[in-house]
Amino acid sequence: MRDIFDPQALRKKLTFFYLKFCNFLLIVDGGLLVYLVLVYFFLYDEWLIILQNIIIIPQIIYNARVGNNPGFSIAYVIGYLGVRLLIPLYERTCTSNHFMLTPMVPLAIIIAVLYLIQVFY
């Protein structure tokens, strides 16, 4: 508590906190940059899109192994999984999408099937 009233100690603590916070943001920004490069400039971006949509599989495996059945939450299914599904479906099925990508209906079907498998498992 005495460190709060000591300006030198307070300055050191604030500087240390600021450096930790900026390092965290630098790591997050670097991760986002790598993610964007992989998704939009990688030759086989279809595989990355499929990998992005199986994000719940580890949780399903863990719940099956432990024997935990958390139940069905419609808000979670629509709010988290459904929103993650909309962007790849829009990018790969709409002819006038934002990135001017060619539509790939088989990829959209695979993504939708993965979504349904994760929801109803």
A tleap script that builds the chain and sets N, CA, C and O, in Angstrom:
source leaprc.protein.ff14SB
mol = sequence {
  NMET ARG ASP ILE PHE ASP PRO GLN ALA LEU
  ARG LYS LYS LEU THR PHE PHE TYR LEU LYS
  PHE CYS ASN PHE LEU LEU ILE VAL ASP GLY
  GLY LEU LEU VAL TYR LEU VAL LEU VAL TYR
  PHE PHE LEU TYR ASP GLU TRP LEU ILE ILE
  LEU GLN ASN ILE ILE ILE ILE PRO GLN ILE
  ILE TYR ASN ALA ARG VAL GLY ASN ASN PRO
  GLY PHE SER ILE ALA TYR VAL ILE GLY TYR
  LEU GLY VAL ARG LEU LEU ILE PRO LEU TYR
  GLU ARG THR CYS THR SER ASN HIE PHE MET
  LEU THR PRO MET VAL PRO LEU ALA ILE ILE
  ILE ALA VAL LEU TYR LEU ILE GLN VAL PHE
  CTYR
}
set mol.1.N position { 0.823 -1.194 0.000 }
set mol.1.CA position { 0.000 0.000 0.000 }
set mol.1.C position { 0.863 1.253 0.000 }
set mol.1.O position { 0.467 2.289 -0.534 }
set mol.2.N position { 2.045 1.153 0.602 }
set mol.2.CA position { 2.918 2.321 0.652 }
set mol.2.C position { 3.443 2.685 -0.730 }
set mol.2.O position { 3.826 3.830 -0.972 }
set mol.3.N position { 3.462 1.693 -1.653 }
set mol.3.CA position { 3.985 1.968 -2.982 }
set mol.3.C position { 3.091 2.927 -3.763 }
set mol.3.O position { 3.557 3.608 -4.676 }
set mol.4.N position { 1.834 2.981 -3.412 }
set mol.4.CA position { 0.919 3.866 -4.115 }
set mol.4.C position { 1.258 5.327 -3.847 }
set mol.4.O position { 1.107 6.174 -4.726 }
set mol.5.N position { 1.706 5.615 -2.653 }
set mol.5.CA position { 2.005 6.998 -2.292 }
set mol.5.C position { 3.425 7.395 -2.660 }
set mol.5.O position { 3.759 8.579 -2.634 }
set mol.6.N position { 4.253 6.441 -2.996 }
set mol.6.CA position { 5.619 6.738 -3.420 }
set mol.6.C position { 5.614 6.933 -4.935 }
set mol.6.O position { 5.381 5.975 -5.672 }
set mol.7.N position { 5.867 8.151 -5.416 }
set mol.7.CA position { 5.762 8.404 -6.867 }
set mol.7.C position { 6.743 7.575 -7.693 }
set mol.7.O position { 6.409 7.151 -8.800 }
set mol.8.N position { 7.914 7.346 -7.186 }
set mol.8.CA position { 8.909 6.579 -7.938 }
set mol.8.C position { 8.465 5.113 -8.094 }
set mol.8.O position { 8.568 4.548 -9.183 }
set mol.9.N position { 7.981 4.513 -7.024 }
set mol.9.CA position { 7.516 3.127 -7.091 }
set mol.9.C position { 6.270 3.011 -7.967 }
set mol.9.O position { 6.124 2.047 -8.718 }
set mol.10.N position { 5.381 3.988 -7.872 }
set mol.10.CA position { 4.186 3.984 -8.702 }
set mol.10.C position { 4.553 4.104 -10.182 }
set mol.10.O position { 3.959 3.432 -11.025 }
set mol.11.N position { 5.520 4.948 -10.495 }
set mol.11.CA position { 5.972 5.113 -11.875 }
set mol.11.C position { 6.567 3.812 -12.400 }
set mol.11.O position { 6.329 3.441 -13.549 }
set mol.12.N position { 7.337 3.118 -11.572 }
set mol.12.CA position { 7.924 1.835 -11.986 }
set mol.12.C position { 6.841 0.802 -12.265 }
set mol.12.O position { 6.906 0.075 -13.256 }
set mol.13.N position { 5.851 0.743 -11.389 }
set mol.13.CA position { 4.776 -0.237 -11.573 }
set mol.13.C position { 3.951 0.078 -12.819 }
set mol.13.O position { 3.591 -0.829 -13.569 }
set mol.14.N position { 3.653 1.347 -13.042 }
set mol.14.CA position { 2.896 1.719 -14.226 }
set mol.14.C position { 3.689 1.454 -15.506 }
set mol.14.O position { 3.120 1.028 -16.511 }
set mol.15.N position { 4.994 1.702 -15.473 }
set mol.15.CA position { 5.835 1.437 -16.634 }
set mol.15.C position { 5.879 -0.056 -16.927 }
set mol.15.O position { 5.785 -0.471 -18.082 }
set mol.16.N position { 6.022 -0.860 -15.880 }
set mol.16.CA position { 6.047 -2.315 -16.056 }
set mol.16.C position { 4.719 -2.823 -16.614 }
set mol.16.O position { 4.703 -3.672 -17.505 }
set mol.17.N position { 3.610 -2.306 -16.095 }
set mol.17.CA position { 2.302 -2.693 -16.602 }
set mol.17.C position { 2.137 -2.289 -18.065 }
set mol.17.O position { 1.630 -3.071 -18.870 }
set mol.18.N position { 2.562 -1.076 -18.414 }
set mol.18.CA position { 2.451 -0.591 -19.782 }
set mol.18.C position { 3.268 -1.460 -20.730 }
set mol.18.O position { 2.800 -1.784 -21.822 }
set mol.19.N position { 4.476 -1.843 -20.335 }
set mol.19.CA position { 5.309 -2.693 -21.181 }
set mol.19.C position { 4.683 -4.068 -21.370 }
set mol.19.O position { 4.704 -4.610 -22.475 }
set mol.20.N position { 4.129 -4.634 -20.310 }
set mol.20.CA position { 3.468 -5.930 -20.440 }
set mol.20.C position { 2.254 -5.828 -21.356 }
set mol.20.O position { 2.025 -6.715 -22.179 }
set mol.21.N position { 1.486 -4.775 -21.224 }
set mol.21.CA position { 0.299 -4.580 -22.047 }
set mol.21.C position { 0.675 -4.397 -23.516 }
set mol.21.O position { 0.044 -4.987 -24.394 }
set mol.22.N position { 1.689 -3.591 -23.788 }
set mol.22.CA position { 2.117 -3.366 -25.172 }
set mol.22.C position { 2.697 -4.640 -25.781 }
set mol.22.O position { 2.479 -4.900 -26.964 }
set mol.23.N position { 3.418 -5.430 -25.017 }
set mol.23.CA position { 3.928 -6.700 -25.529 }
set mol.23.C position { 2.779 -7.637 -25.886 }
set mol.23.O position { 2.827 -8.324 -26.907 }
set mol.24.N position { 1.756 -7.663 -25.053 }
set mol.24.CA position { 0.590 -8.490 -25.345 }
set mol.24.C position { -0.073 -8.044 -26.644 }
set mol.24.O position { -0.418 -8.878 -27.480 }
set mol.25.N position { -0.254 -6.731 -26.820 }
set mol.25.CA position { -0.873 -6.228 -28.039 }
set mol.25.C position { -0.011 -6.512 -29.263 }
set mol.25.O position { -0.541 -6.786 -30.340 }
set mol.26.N position { 1.304 -6.451 -29.116 }
set mol.26.CA position { 2.205 -6.761 -30.223 }
set mol.26.C position { 2.078 -8.225 -30.626 }
set mol.26.O position { 2.085 -8.542 -31.816 }
set mol.27.N position { 1.961 -9.108 -29.657 }
set mol.27.CA position { 1.788 -10.531 -29.953 }
set mol.27.C position { 0.445 -10.769 -30.643 }
set mol.27.O position { 0.370 -11.526 -31.611 }
set mol.28.N position { -0.603 -10.131 -30.151 }
set mol.28.CA position { -1.927 -10.289 -30.763 }
set mol.28.C position { -1.924 -9.747 -32.194 }
set mol.28.O position { -2.456 -10.388 -33.100 }
set mol.29.N position { -1.329 -8.573 -32.399 }
set mol.29.CA position { -1.268 -8.001 -33.749 }
set mol.29.C position { -0.439 -8.867 -34.685 }
set mol.29.O position { -0.792 -9.032 -35.853 }
set mol.30.N position { 0.652 -9.416 -34.187 }
set mol.30.CA position { 1.456 -10.319 -35.014 }
set mol.30.C position { 0.694 -11.577 -35.370 }
set mol.30.O position { 0.786 -12.064 -36.496 }
set mol.31.N position { -0.060 -12.109 -34.415 }
set mol.31.CA position { -0.874 -13.285 -34.694 }
set mol.31.C position { -1.953 -13.002 -35.718 }
set mol.31.O position { -2.216 -13.830 -36.589 }
set mol.32.N position { -2.587 -11.829 -35.621 }
set mol.32.CA position { -3.600 -11.468 -36.612 }
set mol.32.C position { -2.995 -11.280 -37.995 }
set mol.32.O position { -3.615 -11.637 -38.997 }
set mol.33.N position { -1.797 -10.725 -38.057 }
set mol.33.CA position { -1.139 -10.552 -39.342 }
set mol.33.C position { -0.826 -11.900 -39.979 }
set mol.33.O position { -1.058 -12.097 -41.172 }
set mol.34.N position { -0.301 -12.826 -39.185 }
set mol.34.CA position { -0.006 -14.169 -39.697 }
set mol.34.C position { -1.294 -14.848 -40.151 }
set mol.34.O position { -1.324 -15.494 -41.198 }
set mol.35.N position { -2.350 -14.703 -39.367 }
set mol.35.CA position { -3.639 -15.283 -39.724 }
set mol.35.C position { -4.144 -14.738 -41.062 }
set mol.35.O position { -4.565 -15.505 -41.928 }
set mol.36.N position { -4.103 -13.423 -41.229 }
set mol.36.CA position { -4.592 -12.829 -42.475 }
set mol.36.C position { -3.746 -13.246 -43.668 }
set mol.36.O position { -4.281 -13.484 -44.751 }
set mol.37.N position { -2.445 -13.336 -43.488 }
set mol.37.CA position { -1.579 -13.771 -44.583 }
set mol.37.C position { -1.901 -15.216 -44.961 }
set mol.37.O position { -1.992 -15.545 -46.144 }
set mol.38.N position { -2.070 -16.071 -43.965 }
set mol.38.CA position { -2.367 -17.469 -44.260 }
set mol.38.C position { -3.719 -17.634 -44.936 }
set mol.38.O position { -3.856 -18.431 -45.865 }
set mol.39.N position { -4.709 -16.895 -44.482 }
set mol.39.CA position { -6.050 -17.079 -45.028 }
set mol.39.C position { -6.191 -16.490 -46.425 }
set mol.39.O position { -6.810 -17.107 -47.291 }
set mol.40.N position { -5.635 -15.322 -46.655 }
set mol.40.CA position { -5.916 -14.641 -47.909 }
set mol.40.C position { -4.828 -14.761 -48.973 }
set mol.40.O position { -5.058 -14.404 -50.129 }
set mol.41.N position { -3.657 -15.253 -48.607 }
set mol.41.CA position { -2.601 -15.378 -49.598 }
set mol.41.C position { -2.050 -16.790 -49.697 }
set mol.41.O position { -1.104 -17.033 -50.447 }
set mol.42.N position { -2.622 -17.715 -48.958 }
set mol.42.CA position { -2.162 -19.091 -48.982 }
set mol.42.C position { -2.804 -19.794 -50.171 }
set mol.42.O position { -3.963 -19.537 -50.499 }
set mol.43.N position { -2.064 -20.664 -50.802 }
set mol.43.CA position { -2.543 -21.317 -52.017 }
set mol.43.C position { -3.751 -22.213 -51.749 }
set mol.43.O position { -4.675 -22.266 -52.561 }
set mol.44.N position { -3.750 -22.909 -50.629 }
set mol.44.CA position { -4.836 -23.837 -50.307 }
set mol.44.C position { -5.673 -23.271 -49.164 }
set mol.44.O position { -5.736 -23.874 -48.092 }
set mol.45.N position { -6.303 -22.147 -49.369 }
set mol.45.CA position { -7.058 -21.513 -48.301 }
set mol.45.C position { -8.334 -22.264 -47.952 }
set mol.45.O position { -8.919 -22.020 -46.897 }
set mol.46.N position { -8.775 -23.171 -48.814 }
set mol.46.CA position { -9.973 -23.947 -48.490 }
set mol.46.C position { -9.740 -24.814 -47.256 }
set mol.46.O position { -10.629 -24.957 -46.417 }
set mol.47.N position { -8.550 -25.390 -47.147 }
set mol.47.CA position { -8.235 -26.230 -45.997 }
set mol.47.C position { -8.189 -25.408 -44.715 }
set mol.47.O position { -8.618 -25.881 -43.662 }
set mol.48.N position { -7.684 -24.203 -44.789 }
set mol.48.CA position { -7.664 -23.347 -43.604 }
set mol.48.C position { -9.074 -22.960 -43.176 }
set mol.48.O position { -9.364 -22.877 -41.982 }
set mol.49.N position { -9.942 -22.725 -44.143 }
set mol.49.CA position { -11.327 -22.392 -43.808 }
set mol.49.C position { -12.009 -23.582 -43.135 }
set mol.49.O position { -12.770 -23.408 -42.183 }
set mol.50.N position { -11.737 -24.778 -43.625 }
set mol.50.CA position { -12.312 -25.976 -42.997 }
set mol.50.C position { -11.755 -26.151 -41.590 }
set mol.50.O position { -12.505 -26.478 -40.670 }
set mol.51.N position { -10.462 -25.943 -41.406 }
set mol.51.CA position { -9.866 -26.061 -40.073 }
set mol.51.C position { -10.431 -25.035 -39.097 }
set mol.51.O position { -10.574 -25.323 -37.908 }
set mol.52.N position { -10.749 -23.853 -39.585 }
set mol.52.CA position { -11.338 -22.831 -38.719 }
set mol.52.C position { -12.716 -23.248 -38.222 }
set mol.52.O position { -13.123 -22.869 -37.124 }
set mol.53.N position { -13.420 -24.011 -39.010 }
set mol.53.CA position { -14.788 -24.361 -38.660 }
set mol.53.C position { -14.903 -25.631 -37.828 }
set mol.53.O position { -16.018 -26.049 -37.513 }
set mol.54.N position { -13.808 -26.249 -37.467 }
set mol.54.CA position { -13.877 -27.399 -36.559 }
set mol.54.C position { -13.333 -27.015 -35.187 }
set mol.54.O position { -12.691 -27.821 -34.514 }
set mol.55.N position { -13.597 -25.785 -34.785 }
set mol.55.CA position { -13.059 -25.261 -33.537 }
set mol.55.C position { -13.682 -25.940 -32.309 }
set mol.55.O position { -13.051 -25.958 -31.252 }
set mol.56.N position { -14.854 -26.479 -32.408 }
set mol.56.CA position { -15.531 -27.074 -31.258 }
set mol.56.C position { -15.188 -28.552 -31.087 }
set mol.56.O position { -15.486 -29.128 -30.041 }
set mol.57.N position { -14.575 -29.174 -32.076 }
set mol.57.CA position { -14.253 -30.603 -31.999 }
set mol.57.C position { -13.414 -30.951 -30.764 }
set mol.57.O position { -13.724 -31.949 -30.113 }
set mol.58.N position { -12.358 -30.181 -30.395 }
set mol.58.CA position { -11.633 -30.526 -29.163 }
set mol.58.C position { -12.506 -30.503 -27.919 }
set mol.58.O position { -12.337 -31.335 -27.028 }
set mol.59.N position { -13.433 -29.563 -27.849 }
set mol.59.CA position { -14.335 -29.520 -26.694 }
set mol.59.C position { -15.284 -30.712 -26.691 }
set mol.59.O position { -15.592 -31.250 -25.628 }
set mol.60.N position { -15.746 -31.130 -27.854 }
set mol.60.CA position { -16.618 -32.296 -27.942 }
set mol.60.C position { -15.866 -33.545 -27.504 }
set mol.60.O position { -16.409 -34.367 -26.767 }
set mol.61.N position { -14.634 -33.694 -27.944 }
set mol.61.CA position { -13.825 -34.856 -27.551 }
set mol.61.C position { -13.584 -34.846 -26.049 }
set mol.61.O position { -13.674 -35.888 -25.401 }
set mol.62.N position { -13.278 -33.678 -25.489 }
set mol.62.CA position { -13.051 -33.586 -24.050 }
set mol.62.C position { -14.312 -33.949 -23.267 }
set mol.62.O position { -14.244 -34.698 -22.293 }
set mol.63.N position { -15.452 -33.425 -23.686 }
set mol.63.CA position { -16.707 -33.733 -22.997 }
set mol.63.C position { -17.049 -35.216 -23.098 }
set mol.63.O position { -17.557 -35.800 -22.141 }
set mol.64.N position { -16.775 -35.831 -24.250 }
set mol.64.CA position { -17.053 -37.260 -24.395 }
set mol.64.C position { -16.112 -38.085 -23.523 }
set mol.64.O position { -16.527 -39.096 -22.955 }
set mol.65.N position { -14.873 -37.677 -23.411 }
set mol.65.CA position { -13.903 -38.405 -22.598 }
set mol.65.C position { -14.219 -38.292 -21.110 }
set mol.65.O position { -14.114 -39.274 -20.376 }
set mol.66.N position { -14.602 -37.106 -20.668 }
set mol.66.CA position { -14.898 -36.891 -19.254 }
set mol.66.C position { -16.285 -37.406 -18.893 }
set mol.66.O position { -16.544 -37.749 -17.739 }
set mol.67.N position { -17.176 -37.461 -19.880 }
set mol.67.CA position { -18.547 -37.884 -19.616 }
set mol.67.C position { -19.439 -36.726 -19.236 }
set mol.67.O position { -20.489 -36.916 -18.621 }
set mol.68.N position { -19.028 -35.537 -19.596 }
set mol.68.CA position { -19.775 -34.338 -19.273 }
set mol.68.C position { -20.728 -34.011 -20.416 }
set mol.68.O position { -20.324 -34.015 -21.579 }
set mol.69.N position { -21.979 -33.732 -20.100 }
set mol.69.CA position { -22.953 -33.310 -21.098 }
set mol.69.C position { -23.468 -31.935 -20.688 }
set mol.69.O position { -24.401 -31.838 -19.891 }
set mol.70.N position { -22.865 -30.859 -21.231 }
set mol.70.CA position { -23.235 -29.521 -20.768 }
set mol.70.C position { -24.611 -29.062 -21.211 }
set mol.70.O position { -25.101 -28.049 -20.711 }
set mol.71.N position { -25.241 -29.757 -22.114 }
set mol.71.CA position { -26.570 -29.356 -22.555 }
set mol.71.C position { -26.512 -28.510 -23.814 }
set mol.71.O position { -25.437 -28.202 -24.327 }
set mol.72.N position { -27.673 -28.145 -24.295 }
set mol.72.CA position { -27.811 -27.425 -25.549 }
set mol.72.C position { -28.178 -25.983 -25.263 }
set mol.72.O position { -29.234 -25.708 -24.694 }
set mol.73.N position { -27.320 -25.071 -25.648 }
set mol.73.CA position { -27.594 -23.652 -25.457 }
set mol.73.C position { -27.791 -23.014 -26.828 }
set mol.73.O position { -26.842 -22.892 -27.603 }
set mol.74.N position { -29.001 -22.615 -27.118 }
set mol.74.CA position { -29.310 -22.040 -28.423 }
set mol.74.C position { -28.575 -20.723 -28.631 }
set mol.74.O position { -28.200 -20.404 -29.759 }
set mol.75.N position { -28.361 -19.954 -27.573 }
set mol.75.CA position { -27.629 -18.692 -27.698 }
set mol.75.C position { -26.178 -18.948 -28.089 }
set mol.75.O position { -25.610 -18.206 -28.891 }
set mol.76.N position { -25.584 -19.985 -27.531 }
set mol.76.CA position { -24.200 -20.325 -27.870 }
set mol.76.C position { -24.110 -20.823 -29.303 }
set mol.76.O position { -23.197 -20.446 -30.038 }
set mol.77.N position { -25.045 -21.663 -29.699 }
set mol.77.CA position { -25.001 -22.244 -31.041 }
set mol.77.C position { -25.196 -21.176 -32.104 }
set mol.77.O position { -24.467 -21.151 -33.096 }
set mol.78.N position { -26.153 -20.310 -31.915 }
set mol.78.CA position { -26.409 -19.267 -32.909 }
set mol.78.C position { -25.419 -18.116 -32.762 }
set mol.78.O position { -24.906 -17.604 -33.758 }
set mol.79.N position { -25.155 -17.717 -31.547 }
set mol.79.CA position { -24.315 -16.546 -31.322 }
set mol.79.C position { -22.845 -16.767 -31.587 }
set mol.79.O position { -22.162 -15.846 -32.035 }
set mol.80.N position { -22.335 -17.951 -31.325 }
set mol.80.CA position { -20.904 -18.199 -31.514 }
set mol.80.C position { -20.638 -18.998 -32.779 }
set mol.80.O position { -19.905 -18.553 -33.663 }
set mol.81.N position { -21.225 -20.154 -32.857 }
set mol.81.CA position { -20.957 -20.999 -34.021 }
set mol.81.C position { -21.609 -20.458 -35.283 }
set mol.81.O position { -21.013 -20.513 -36.360 }
set mol.82.N position { -22.808 -19.942 -35.166 }
set mol.82.CA position { -23.506 -19.434 -36.337 }
set mol.82.C position { -22.835 -18.225 -36.951 }
set mol.82.O position { -22.762 -18.106 -38.174 }
set mol.83.N position { -22.343 -17.323 -36.112 }
set mol.83.CA position { -21.673 -16.139 -36.626 }
set mol.83.C position { -20.352 -16.522 -37.288 }
set mol.83.O position { -19.973 -15.935 -38.302 }
set mol.84.N position { -19.653 -17.498 -36.723 }
set mol.84.CA position { -18.411 -17.975 -37.341 }
set mol.84.C position { -18.685 -18.632 -38.686 }
set mol.84.O position { -17.797 -18.692 -39.537 }
set mol.85.N position { -19.863 -19.107 -38.883 }
set mol.85.CA position { -20.218 -19.774 -40.126 }
set mol.85.C position { -20.580 -18.791 -41.234 }
set mol.85.O position { -20.373 -19.089 -42.411 }
set mol.86.N position { -21.110 -17.643 -40.884 }
set mol.86.CA position { -21.629 -16.718 -41.890 }
set mol.86.C position { -20.550 -16.150 -42.812 }
set mol.86.O position { -20.761 -16.080 -44.023 }
set mol.87.N position { -19.418 -15.750 -42.277 }
set mol.87.CA position { -18.401 -15.093 -43.099 }
set mol.87.C position { -17.819 -16.036 -44.147 }
set mol.87.O position { -17.768 -15.657 -45.317 }
set mol.88.N position { -17.370 -17.259 -43.789 }
set mol.88.CA position { -16.867 -18.139 -44.846 }
set mol.88.C position { -17.938 -18.517 -45.866 }
set mol.88.O position { -17.644 -18.650 -47.054 }
set mol.89.N position { -19.164 -18.688 -45.413 }
set mol.89.CA position { -20.225 -18.995 -46.368 }
set mol.89.C position { -20.473 -17.835 -47.317 }
set mol.89.O position { -20.694 -18.047 -48.509 }
set mol.90.N position { -20.440 -16.627 -46.810 }
set mol.90.CA position { -20.628 -15.466 -47.676 }
set mol.90.C position { -19.471 -15.336 -48.664 }
set mol.90.O position { -19.688 -15.072 -49.847 }
set mol.91.N position { -18.251 -15.520 -48.181 }
set mol.91.CA position { -17.090 -15.366 -49.054 }
set mol.91.C position { -17.036 -16.432 -50.139 }
set mol.91.O position { -16.534 -16.174 -51.233 }
set mol.92.N position { -17.541 -17.611 -49.855 }
set mol.92.CA position { -17.390 -18.716 -50.802 }
set mol.92.C position { -18.656 -19.097 -51.558 }
set mol.92.O position { -18.607 -19.994 -52.399 }
set mol.93.N position { -19.785 -18.451 -51.291 }
set mol.93.CA position { -21.000 -18.783 -52.041 }
set mol.93.C position { -21.564 -17.600 -52.819 }
set mol.93.O position { -22.160 -17.793 -53.879 }
set mol.94.N position { -21.391 -16.405 -52.326 }
set mol.94.CA position { -21.941 -15.228 -53.002 }
set mol.94.C position { -21.056 -14.838 -54.185 }
set mol.94.O position { -19.832 -14.792 -54.061 }
set mol.95.N position { -21.672 -14.560 -55.319 }
set mol.95.CA position { -20.882 -14.224 -56.518 }
set mol.95.C position { -20.276 -12.825 -56.439 }
set mol.95.O position { -19.236 -12.575 -57.048 }
set mol.96.N position { -20.892 -11.927 -55.716 }
set mol.96.CA position { -20.357 -10.569 -55.585 }
set mol.96.C position { -19.852 -10.341 -54.164 }
set mol.96.O position { -20.294 -9.416 -53.483 }
set mol.97.N position { -18.921 -11.193 -53.716 }
set mol.97.CA position { -18.418 -11.081 -52.352 }
set mol.97.C position { -17.379 -9.980 -52.243 }
set mol.97.O position { -16.972 -9.388 -53.243 }
set mol.98.N position { -16.966 -9.718 -51.038 }
set mol.98.CA position { -16.071 -8.604 -50.741 }
set mol.98.C position { -14.688 -8.778 -51.376 }
set mol.98.O position { -14.102 -7.803 -51.847 }
set mol.99.N position { -14.170 -9.987 -51.394 }
set mol.99.CA position { -12.821 -10.241 -51.899 }
set mol.99.C position { -12.808 -10.685 -53.360 }
set mol.99.O position { -11.753 -11.020 -53.897 }
set mol.100.N position { -13.969 -10.689 -54.000 }
set mol.100.CA position { -14.092 -11.104 -55.401 }
set mol.100.C position { -13.556 -12.519 -55.626 }
set mol.100.O position { -12.907 -12.792 -56.636 }
set mol.101.N position { -13.829 -13.401 -54.693 }
set mol.101.CA position { -13.418 -14.796 -54.807 }
set mol.101.C position { -14.429 -15.560 -55.646 }
set mol.101.O position { -15.610 -15.216 -55.684 }
set mol.102.N position { -13.960 -16.581 -56.305 }
set mol.102.CA position { -14.880 -17.405 -57.081 }
set mol.102.C position { -15.712 -18.262 -56.135 }
set mol.102.O position { -15.182 -18.796 -55.160 }
set mol.103.N position { -16.999 -18.398 -56.406 }
set mol.103.CA position { -17.841 -19.208 -55.526 }
set mol.103.C position { -17.443 -20.683 -55.568 }
set mol.103.O position { -17.123 -21.221 -56.628 }
set mol.104.N position { -17.466 -21.320 -54.412 }
set mol.104.CA position { -17.145 -22.740 -54.293 }
set mol.104.C position { -18.237 -23.413 -53.482 }
set mol.104.O position { -18.178 -23.452 -52.253 }
set mol.105.N position { -19.220 -23.936 -54.165 }
set mol.105.CA position { -20.364 -24.558 -53.513 }
set mol.105.C position { -19.972 -25.807 -52.715 }
set mol.105.O position { -20.492 -25.988 -51.614 }
set mol.106.N position { -19.070 -26.689 -53.219 }
set mol.106.CA position { -18.700 -27.852 -52.399 }
set mol.106.C position { -18.067 -27.470 -51.056 }
set mol.106.O position { -18.303 -28.136 -50.048 }
set mol.107.N position { -17.267 -26.405 -51.044 }
set mol.107.CA position { -16.683 -25.948 -49.786 }
set mol.107.C position { -17.761 -25.449 -48.835 }
set mol.107.O position { -17.693 -25.703 -47.632 }
set mol.108.N position { -18.749 -24.745 -49.359 }
set mol.108.CA position { -19.850 -24.266 -48.527 }
set mol.108.C position { -20.651 -25.428 -47.961 }
set mol.108.O position { -21.100 -25.368 -46.816 }
set mol.109.N position { -20.836 -26.472 -48.734 }
set mol.109.CA position { -21.555 -27.651 -48.239 }
set mol.109.C position { -20.758 -28.336 -47.134 }
set mol.109.O position { -21.331 -28.760 -46.131 }
set mol.110.N position { -19.447 -28.448 -47.307 }
set mol.110.CA position { -18.592 -29.055 -46.278 }
set mol.110.C position { -18.656 -28.243 -44.996 }
set mol.110.O position { -18.765 -28.809 -43.909 }
set mol.111.N position { -18.589 -26.923 -45.111 }
set mol.111.CA position { -18.662 -26.070 -43.919 }
set mol.111.C position { -20.006 -26.225 -43.217 }
set mol.111.O position { -20.052 -26.308 -41.990 }
set mol.112.N position { -21.088 -26.266 -43.966 }
set mol.112.CA position { -22.419 -26.418 -43.362 }
set mol.112.C position { -22.568 -27.776 -42.697 }
set mol.112.O position { -23.162 -27.871 -41.623 }
set mol.113.N position { -22.039 -28.830 -43.316 }
set mol.113.CA position { -22.111 -30.169 -42.717 }
set mol.113.C position { -21.281 -30.221 -41.431 }
set mol.113.O position { -21.719 -30.805 -40.441 }
set mol.114.N position { -20.094 -29.620 -41.435 }
set mol.114.CA position { -19.295 -29.570 -40.214 }
set mol.114.C position { -20.026 -28.834 -39.100 }
set mol.114.O position { -19.974 -29.240 -37.939 }
set mol.115.N position { -20.697 -27.766 -39.455 }
set mol.115.CA position { -21.480 -27.005 -38.477 }
set mol.115.C position { -22.586 -27.864 -37.871 }
set mol.115.O position { -22.781 -27.876 -36.655 }
set mol.116.N position { -23.300 -28.573 -38.721 }
set mol.116.CA position { -24.401 -29.408 -38.237 }
set mol.116.C position { -23.885 -30.566 -37.379 }
set mol.116.O position { -24.508 -30.925 -36.379 }
set mol.117.N position { -22.763 -31.141 -37.763 }
set mol.117.CA position { -22.184 -32.235 -36.962 }
set mol.117.C position { -21.800 -31.724 -35.580 }
set mol.117.O position { -22.055 -32.395 -34.579 }
set mol.118.N position { -21.192 -30.548 -35.515 }
set mol.118.CA position { -20.790 -30.014 -34.222 }
set mol.118.C position { -21.983 -29.619 -33.356 }
set mol.118.O position { -21.938 -29.745 -32.132 }
set mol.119.N position { -23.036 -29.148 -33.988 }
set mol.119.CA position { -24.210 -28.732 -33.218 }
set mol.119.C position { -24.974 -29.928 -32.678 }
set mol.119.O position { -25.398 -29.922 -31.522 }
set mol.120.N position { -25.153 -30.944 -33.490 }
set mol.120.CA position { -26.009 -32.057 -33.078 }
set mol.120.C position { -25.257 -33.208 -32.436 }
set mol.120.O position { -25.871 -34.224 -32.110 }
set mol.121.N position { -23.952 -33.088 -32.242 }
set mol.121.CA position { -23.240 -34.160 -31.566 }
set mol.121.C position { -23.522 -34.073 -30.129 }
set mol.121.O position { -23.022 -34.886 -29.351 }
savepdb mol mol.pdb
quit
